């Protein structure tokens, strides 16, 4: 049975509304520079970022880069508009994942709300009618004093070159030492995933994803080029990978960083 856009939008709004509850307008203040700081939590690439407001259930901001990714102008983007662009076969996954996300964050203590980011993928229709696979990454950017979400910051990245087939996958990525939960079943109990990379290795992989060379990474992390190369070789070896390109693809696909 195909999940129609209207039903998807209605069901998703109910999920988000239960998460947000009644919000105070005085709490809805967040500067753009804070959003930019939060972007450090995400991979960059052929992507655009957005800010979702739980009071209005709409976007406060969609960056202009959406035009290069999907072909749409940021001024025309609304939640119903974007719901319509999700591949019909992926809409049930999207709805199930959003319910799982709300359940996960509702059980977190307040001090951990901003220590997790959500990752899952789905296919999205571009303006020219072509479908691409989007990596959807979201983190809580602002919440009130009792833990109700006010705003989230998200990034959509085109990962079509990394994943062309297969079902969508949901992960919760822990930051600041929090455990991660990878490839989460949309119904079963969460099982903590072992960390694949050390903190230093994650820093190096993030910079590799950004296209930095070993010498540049060494300068940014205040270590030698040789140390960077050693870390790269160790990461590739312990994960049975062939090269740096495969490392980058695996890291993005499985949410290692």
N, C-alpha and C positions, 0 to 999 in steps of 0.2 A: 504493500500500500504506500503510495507516494504521499509524503508530508507536504501539504500545500504551504505556500509562503505565508499566507494570512494566519494559518494555524501555528506555524513555526514562530512567527513574530509574537502572537498572543501568548503562547506557552513560555517563550523565553522571557517576555516581560514579567510574567507572573513569578518566575524563578528569581529574576533580578530584584523585583519589588520586595519579595520576602526577605532577601538579603539586606536590602538597604533600609527597609522600614521607613519611619518618618524622620526626615533630616532637617536640621536647622539651617536656614540660609546663611547664618553667620559663619558656619563651618565650611562653606563652599568657596574658600579662597586658596588658590595655589598658583604660585608664579611660574612662568614658562621656564625660567632658569632651573627650577627644581625638576621639571620634566626632563630637561636636558641632562641633568646629573643622573637621573634614573636610567637614561638611555645606556649608561655604562653596563647595566645588567643584561643587555641584549646584544646579540650579534648584529652586525651591520651588513649591508649588501644591497641588492636591488630591492629596496623596501620603503615603506612609509610608516609614520607613527601617528597615533591618535590618542585622544583623551576622552574617556567615557564618563558621563555624569549619571550617578545612580538616582538623583532626584528627578531629573527630567527624562531619564531613560533615552538620552540622545548623546551625540558627540558634542563636546565643547570645542574640539579642535581636530581637524584632519590635515596632515601636512600635504603640501603641494606635490610631493613626490608620488602621490597616488596616481597622478597622471602618467608618469613613466612606467609604473608597474601595471596598472589596470586600464589606463586610457580615459579615466573619468576625471572631471574637475572636482576639487575638494568642496566647492560650493554646492554641489548637487548631492552630496553624500548624507544620507540619513540611515537610521537602523533598518527600516523596512526596505529601503533601496538595496542595502548590502545583503539582507536576508534573501532577497530575490536572486542575488548573484551566486549564492551557494549551490553547488551541484545538487540536484534533487536526491541522488543516492546518498549524499553526505549530510543532508539535513537532519535525519534521525540521530546521527553520530554527534552533530553539533549540539542538538538539544540535550542528549544524554550527558555529554561532556560538561555543558554549562551547569546542569543539575549536580553533577559530581563535584565540580569546582566550588559551587556554593556550599555544598555539604562539607567539603574539606576546610574551607576558610571559616565556616561557622564554628568549627570545633577547635580552632587555633586560639591560644591566648593572645591578648591584644599586642603584647610586645613582639610577637612573631608574625603578625599580619604582613609586614613589609619585608619579611625575610624569605619569601617564596615567590617564584614566578611560575606561571602556568604555560605549558607548551602543548599544542596539538596542531594537527594539520587538516586541511580540507581543500577541496577543489573550488575555485572561484572563477566566474565567467568574466572575461575582459570585455571591453566595449566592442571589440571586433568579433565577439562571439566565441573566441578561443577560451578553453579552460586551462588554467594553470593551477599548480598546487601551492597553496599558501601555508607558511609556517606562522601560526598565530601564537604570539607571546604576550602575556599580560602580567602586570604586577599591581598590587594595591598602591596607589600614590598618595591617598589621603583617607583617613578614617576618623570617626568621632571618638569621644572619650569612653564609649562603651563597646567599641569595636565594630560599629556598622560602617560599611564601605561608603565613601563619598565619591571618590573618583578612582579610576584605574588608568594606567598608562599602558598602551599596547603598541606592538610593532608587527606588521605583516610583511613577510619576506618571501619572495618567489624562490621556491626550492624545487621547481620542476626538474631541474637538471640532476637533482639528487634522488628524487623519489617520483617515479612516473606511474607506479601501480601500487596496489595494496590498500588496505583499509586505514582510516585515520587512527592515530595513536596519541594518547594523552599521557603527559608526565607532569609531575610537580617537582620543580628544581629548587633545592634548598640552598640558601646563601648564608654567609657568615657562620659556617659550621653546622647548619641544619641538615638533616638527612634528606636525600632525594627519593622520590618514588617514580620509577620509570615504567613506561608501558603499562599504565594503570588499567585494570579491568574496570569497566564502567559500572559494575555492580558489586564486585567482591571486595573483601577487606584489603586495605592497603598493606603492602609488604615493603619494608624499607630496603632500598637498593644500596649495594656496596658502592662506595666511591671508586670510580675508575681512575681518576686523576688526582694527584695531590694539588694543593692550592697553587704552588709555583707552576706546576704543569698546566693548570687551567689558565693562569695568566699568560703563559707562552702560547697556548693554543688559541686564546682569544685574539692575540696579536697576529698570529699566523692567519686566522680567518680574515683579519683586517688587511691582509696582504703585506705585512711587514716582513723584512728579511732578518736573518739571524743577527746581523750587526746592529740593525735598528732596534730590535727587541732587546739586545744586550744593553744598549744605551738607555732605553726607557726603564729597564728593570735594574740598572746599575750592576750588571754582571757581564762577564766576558762573552764574546761570540762563541768561544769554544764550549763554555758552560751551556749556552743555549743549544748548540748542536748536540751536546751530550744528552740533554733533556729530550730533544726531538727523537734521537735514536732510541732512547729508553722507552719513550711512549710508544713508538712504532713497534718495537720489539715485543714489549709485554702484552700488546693487544693484537699481535699476529697480523700486522698491517704491512703493506708493501712499500708505501711511500707517504710523503707529506700530504699529497692530494687526497689519498684515501683516508688519512687521519682527519683532515678537515671535514670531509664528507661524513665520516662516521660521527664526529663530534657534534655536528649540526643535527644530523638525523636522529641521534639518540640522546641529545640533550646533556652532553658531558660537561658543558660549561655554561 
